Amino acid sequence: MRKLNHLYLKAVSNVLLIYFSALVLGFLVMYFSGIEFVKDINQIHHNYISFETFRDIFFNNFKVYILLLIGIFLLKIPTIINLIINGGVFGFYLGGLHQDFEHVLLPLLIHGIPEILGFFIAAYIAFLGKEKFCIQKKFNICLLLFGAFLIFIAAVIETFISPLFI
């Protein structure tokens, strides 16, 4: 059992290490490059807050969730690539907004926390592998469903709540 706990901890630490390394690297590249995003907060208008926007955001995030999970069958390769890309893009985004950070942080965090946690759950399952997934199958299936639920909640928040704080 102790060896099994070590394997679960290793899966979690690998996911976090890959993602946050890419995030920090992306942030540093953008921050020190001096490039800033041109942003117009007034671009978000009433058409954004709609069921169609929710549907698009949810299905886009759910595709990422599935892509992360596919790594369980493909030697973790798509999972690693996706973690690097998502972490790097998020880091680039934060690095490009370093001048206007306080205006973007709250709307980003309120939907980003459940979204990223959902993605981490999918990546964790992929890093476990098929054999270890089956050892605690019931728990891991519940974890998968919880991750999908987090993705759903994040899409609701991103569509209907985050724009109110911009």
C-alpha positions in Angstrom: 0.0 0.0 0.0 2.9 2.3 0.8 4.4 1.8 -2.7 1.0 2.5 -4.2 0.7 5.8 -2.4 4.2 6.7 -3.6 3.0 6.0 -7.2 -0.1 8.2 -6.8 2.1 11.0 -5.3 4.5 10.7 -8.1 1.7 11.1 -10.7 0.4 14.2 -9.0 3.9 15.7 -8.7 4.7 15.0 -12.4 1.5 16.8 -13.5 2.2 19.8 -11.3 5.8 20.0 -12.2 5.2 19.9 -16.0 2.3 22.4 -15.9 3.9 25.0 -13.6 7.3 24.8 -15.3 5.7 25.7 -18.6 3.6 28.4 -16.9 6.7 30.0 -15.3 8.7 29.8 -18.5 5.9 31.3 -20.6 5.4 34.1 -18.0 9.1 34.9 -18.0 9.4 34.9 -21.8 6.5 37.4 -22.1 7.4 39.5 -19.1 11.0 40.1 -20.2 10.3 40.4 -23.9 8.4 43.7 -23.1 5.5 42.6 -25.4 2.1 43.6 -24.0 -1.3 42.5 -25.2 -3.5 45.2 -26.5 -6.6 44.8 -24.5 -10.0 46.5 -24.6 -12.1 45.6 -21.6 -15.1 47.0 -23.3 -15.0 44.3 -26.0 -17.1 42.0 -23.8 -20.6 42.9 -24.6 -24.0 41.4 -23.9 -23.7 38.9 -26.8 -20.9 37.1 -24.9 -23.2 36.1 -22.1 -25.3 33.5 -23.8 -26.0 29.8 -24.0 -24.1 29.5 -27.3 -21.0 30.9 -25.6 -21.4 28.5 -22.7 -21.8 25.6 -25.1 -18.7 26.6 -27.1 -16.6 27.1 -23.9 -17.8 23.9 -22.3 -17.1 21.7 -25.4 -13.8 23.3 -26.0 -12.7 22.6 -22.4 -14.2 19.2 -22.5 -12.1 18.4 -25.6 -9.0 19.4 -23.7 -10.2 17.2 -20.8 -10.6 14.2 -23.1 -7.2 14.9 -24.8 -5.6 14.9 -21.4 -7.2 11.5 -20.6 -6.2 9.9 -23.9 -2.6 9.9 -22.5 -3.6 6.9 -20.4 -3.6 4.9 -23.6 -0.7 6.6 -25.5 2.2 6.6 -23.1 1.2 10.0 -21.6 2.5 11.8 -24.7 -0.7 13.8 -25.4 -1.1 14.6 -21.7 2.5 15.9 -21.4 2.2 18.0 -24.6 -1.1 19.4 -23.5 0.1 20.3 -20.0 3.1 22.1 -21.6 1.0 24.0 -24.1 -1.7 25.0 -21.6 0.8 26.0 -18.9 2.9 27.9 -21.5 -0.1 29.7 -23.0 -1.4 30.7 -19.5 2.1 31.9 -18.6 2.4 34.0 -21.8 -1.0 35.4 -21.1 -0.1 36.4 -17.5 3.2 37.7 -18.6 1.6 39.9 -21.3 -0.8 41.3 -18.8 1.7 42.2 -16.1 0.8 45.9 -16.4 -2.9 45.3 -16.0 -2.8 42.2 -13.8 -5.3 43.3 -11.1 -8.1 43.9 -13.6 -7.8 40.4 -15.1 -6.8 38.3 -12.1 -10.2 38.0 -10.4 -12.3 37.1 -13.5 -9.5 34.7 -14.5 -9.2 33.0 -11.1 -12.9 32.5 -10.4 -13.4 30.3 -13.5 -9.7 29.2 -13.8 -9.5 27.4 -10.5 -12.2 24.8 -11.2 -11.1 24.6 -14.9 -7.4 23.9 -14.1 -8.3 21.5 -11.3 -10.5 19.6 -13.8 -7.6 19.4 -16.2 -5.2 18.3 -13.4 -7.6 15.5 -12.5 -7.6 14.2 -16.1 -3.8 14.5 -16.3 -3.5 12.7 -13.0 -5.6 9.8 -14.3 -3.5 9.6 -17.4 -0.3 9.6 -15.4 -1.6 6.7 -13.3 -1.9 4.5 -16.3 -4.5 1.8 -17.0 -3.2 -0.7 -14.4 -3.1 1.6 -11.5 -6.4 3.1 -12.5 -8.0 -0.3 -12.2 -6.6 -0.9 -8.7 -9.0 1.8 -7.2 -11.4 1.8 -10.1 -14.5 3.0 -8.2 -12.6 6.0 -6.7 -11.0 6.9 -10.0 -14.2 6.8 -11.9 -15.7 9.1 -9.3 -12.7 11.3 -9.7 -13.2 11.4 -13.5 -16.8 12.4 -13.1 -15.9 15.1 -10.6 -13.3 16.4 -13.1 -15.9 16.6 -15.8 -18.3 18.4 -13.3 -15.5 20.9 -12.6 -15.1 21.6 -16.3 -18.9 22.2 -16.5 -18.9 24.5 -13.5 -15.9 26.4 -14.9 -17.8 26.9 -18.2 -20.8 28.3 -16.4 -18.7 30.6 -14.3 -16.6 31.7 -17.4 -19.7 32.5 -19.4 -22.1 34.0 -16.9 -20.1 35.3 -13.9 -16.5 36.2 -15.0 -17.6 38.9 -17.5 -19.4 40.7 -14.7 -16.1 41.3 -13.0 -14.3 42.7 -16.1 
